[in-house]
């Protein structure tokens, strides 16, 4: 079954691109293909001059760790770890010294106003705080691109608006490019560009 059909998409640096469309349109499949979580049957995916579909094993893992940051709807935090430990994970996986990883992760969490919540576990944090921890984790390795799948879909309207504002600030502060799948039209309207996916095609 062909899910994506004739997708031809260029995203400039520092653009915030939102992908909208009905459920089942192929939005998450497109995002996961861009993020090298799904290998395309044909075509190419080029990020920062690297053809990710050609990478395998450790090279692919290294590419994801260095170039991409992932934000999910349900946070995907490790319940047994503190906010600081969760934010450190990409750095430790990359082989960064634990002391340096702790310093960098703390700086990211403080950037999101979580300096007083470093030692709290996910169950001790609000939904908005958990999402900010997951965003700090996504930023840990200074990626080129942030890929977000319904990043405000599990939040109330106040926290959703705050997350959207953080994205604009992050883009400017860290020179980030965002590709965001969302049903939230307010977020889509704040983006630099919005595309609509229908039946696996851009409309």
C-alpha positions as CSV (number, residue, x, y, z in Angstrom):
1,X,0.0,0.0,0.0
2,X,1.4,3.4,-1.0
3,X,1.0,5.9,1.7
4,X,3.0,8.9,0.4
5,X,2.6,9.9,-3.2
6,X,4.8,12.3,-5.1
7,X,5.9,14.3,-2.1
8,X,8.3,17.1,-3.2
9,X,9.1,19.3,-0.2
10,X,11.9,21.7,0.6
11,X,12.1,23.3,4.0
12,X,14.6,26.2,4.4
13,X,16.7,26.7,7.4
14,X,14.9,28.4,10.4
15,X,11.5,27.8,8.9
16,X,8.6,26.6,11.0
17,X,6.6,24.4,8.8
18,X,3.3,22.9,10.0
19,X,1.7,19.9,8.3
20,X,-2.1,19.6,8.8
21,X,-4.7,17.3,7.4
22,X,-7.3,14.7,8.3
23,X,-6.4,11.6,10.3
24,X,-5.0,8.9,8.1
25,X,-3.7,11.5,5.5
26,X,-0.1,10.4,6.0
27,X,1.1,13.2,8.2
28,X,3.0,11.1,10.8
29,X,4.3,8.8,8.1
30,X,5.8,11.8,6.3
31,X,7.3,13.1,9.6
32,X,8.8,9.7,10.5
33,X,10.2,9.4,7.0
34,X,11.9,12.8,7.3
35,X,13.2,11.7,10.7
36,X,14.6,8.5,9.3
37,X,12.4,6.4,11.5
38,X,10.8,5.0,8.3
39,X,12.9,4.2,5.3
40,X,11.2,5.3,2.0
41,X,10.8,2.7,-0.7
42,X,11.9,5.2,-3.3
43,X,13.0,8.8,-3.4
44,X,15.5,10.7,-1.2
45,X,15.5,12.5,2.1
46,X,18.3,15.0,2.5
47,X,19.0,16.9,5.7
48,X,21.9,19.3,6.1
49,X,23.5,17.7,3.0
50,X,23.2,14.2,4.3
51,X,21.1,11.5,2.5
52,X,19.7,9.8,5.5
53,X,18.0,6.9,3.7
54,X,21.5,5.7,2.7
55,X,22.7,5.4,6.4
56,X,22.7,2.2,8.4
57,X,23.2,1.1,11.9
58,X,25.5,3.2,14.0
59,X,25.8,5.9,11.3
60,X,22.1,6.3,11.2
61,X,21.9,6.5,15.0
62,X,24.7,9.0,15.1
63,X,22.9,11.1,12.4
64,X,19.6,11.2,14.4
65,X,21.4,12.0,17.6
66,X,23.4,14.9,16.1
67,X,21.0,16.4,13.5
68,X,17.5,15.8,14.8
69,X,15.4,16.4,17.8
70,X,12.1,14.6,18.4
71,X,9.1,15.9,20.3
72,X,6.1,13.6,20.8
73,X,2.5,14.2,21.9
74,X,2.9,12.0,25.0
75,X,6.3,13.2,26.1
76,X,8.0,9.7,26.1
77,X,9.9,10.5,29.3
78,X,11.4,7.7,31.4
79,X,9.3,7.4,34.5
80,X,12.1,6.3,36.8
81,X,14.4,9.2,35.9
82,X,14.3,12.8,37.0
83,X,13.8,15.7,34.7
84,X,17.5,16.3,34.6
85,X,18.3,12.7,33.9
86,X,15.8,12.6,31.1
87,X,17.2,15.7,29.5
88,X,20.7,14.2,29.8
89,X,19.9,11.0,27.9
90,X,20.8,12.1,24.3
91,X,24.1,13.5,25.6
92,X,25.0,10.3,27.5
93,X,24.1,8.2,24.4
94,X,26.5,10.3,22.4
95,X,29.3,9.6,24.9
96,X,29.4,13.0,26.5
97,X,31.0,13.0,29.9
98,X,28.4,12.8,32.6
99,X,29.5,16.0,34.4
100,X,29.4,17.9,31.1
101,X,26.1,16.3,30.2
102,X,24.6,17.3,33.5
103,X,25.7,20.9,33.0
104,X,24.3,21.1,29.4
105,X,21.0,19.5,30.4
106,X,20.6,21.8,33.4
107,X,21.1,24.8,31.1
108,X,18.4,23.6,28.7
109,X,15.9,23.0,31.6
110,X,16.6,26.4,33.1
111,X,16.0,27.9,29.7
112,X,12.5,26.5,29.9
113,X,12.0,27.8,33.4
114,X,12.4,24.4,35.1
115,X,15.4,25.2,37.2
116,X,13.4,24.3,40.4
117,X,12.2,21.0,39.0
118,X,15.4,19.3,38.0
119,X,15.1,16.5,40.6
120,X,11.4,15.8,40.0
121,X,10.3,12.7,38.2
122,X,7.7,12.9,35.4
123,X,4.8,11.9,37.8
124,X,5.6,14.9,39.9
125,X,5.4,17.3,37.0
126,X,2.4,18.9,35.3
127,X,1.6,18.0,31.6
128,X,3.1,21.3,30.5
129,X,6.2,20.8,32.5
130,X,6.7,17.3,31.2
131,X,6.4,18.6,27.6
132,X,9.0,21.2,28.4
133,X,11.4,18.5,29.7
134,X,10.9,16.6,26.5
135,X,11.6,19.7,24.5
136,X,14.8,20.3,26.5
137,X,15.8,16.7,25.8
138,X,15.2,17.3,22.0
139,X,17.5,20.4,22.2
140,X,20.2,18.6,24.2
141,X,22.5,17.9,21.2
142,X,21.9,21.3,19.4
143,X,20.1,19.6,16.4
144,X,19.5,21.2,13.0
145,X,15.9,20.2,12.8
146,X,13.1,19.6,15.4
147,X,10.5,17.1,14.3
148,X,7.3,17.4,16.4
149,X,4.3,15.1,16.2
150,X,1.2,16.8,17.8
151,X,3.4,18.5,20.4
152,X,0.4,20.3,22.0
153,X,-2.2,17.6,21.4
154,X,-2.2,16.5,25.0
155,X,-2.1,19.9,26.7
156,X,-4.8,22.4,27.8
157,X,-5.2,25.6,25.7
158,X,-3.0,27.7,28.0
159,X,-0.1,25.3,28.0
160,X,-0.5,24.7,24.3
161,X,-0.2,28.4,23.6
162,X,2.9,28.6,25.7
163,X,4.5,25.7,23.8
164,X,3.8,27.4,20.5
165,X,5.4,30.6,21.8
166,X,8.5,28.6,22.9
167,X,8.8,27.2,19.4
168,X,9.1,30.8,18.0
169,X,11.7,31.7,20.6
170,X,13.7,28.5,20.1
171,X,13.8,29.1,16.3
172,X,15.4,32.5,16.9
173,X,17.6,31.6,19.8
174,X,19.0,28.3,18.4
175,X,18.6,28.8,14.6
176,X,16.3,25.8,14.5
177,X,14.2,24.5,11.7
178,X,10.8,22.9,12.7
179,X,8.6,20.4,10.9
180,X,5.4,20.0,13.0
181,X,2.4,17.7,12.5
182,X,-0.6,19.2,14.2
183,X,-4.4,19.5,14.3
184,X,-4.0,22.7,16.2
185,X,-5.0,25.5,13.8
186,X,-3.6,28.2,16.2
187,X,-0.2,26.6,16.0
188,X,-0.5,26.3,12.2
189,X,-1.3,30.0,11.9
190,X,1.8,30.9,13.9
191,X,4.0,28.9,11.6
192,X,5.9,30.4,8.6
193,X,4.2,28.0,6.3
194,X,1.4,25.4,6.4
195,X,0.9,22.5,4.0
196,X,-2.2,20.3,4.0
197,X,-1.7,16.6,3.4
198,X,-4.6,14.6,1.9
199,X,-4.4,10.9,0.8
200,X,-0.6,11.1,1.0
201,X,-0.3,14.1,-1.2
202,X,0.4,17.8,-0.6
203,X,-2.5,20.0,-1.5
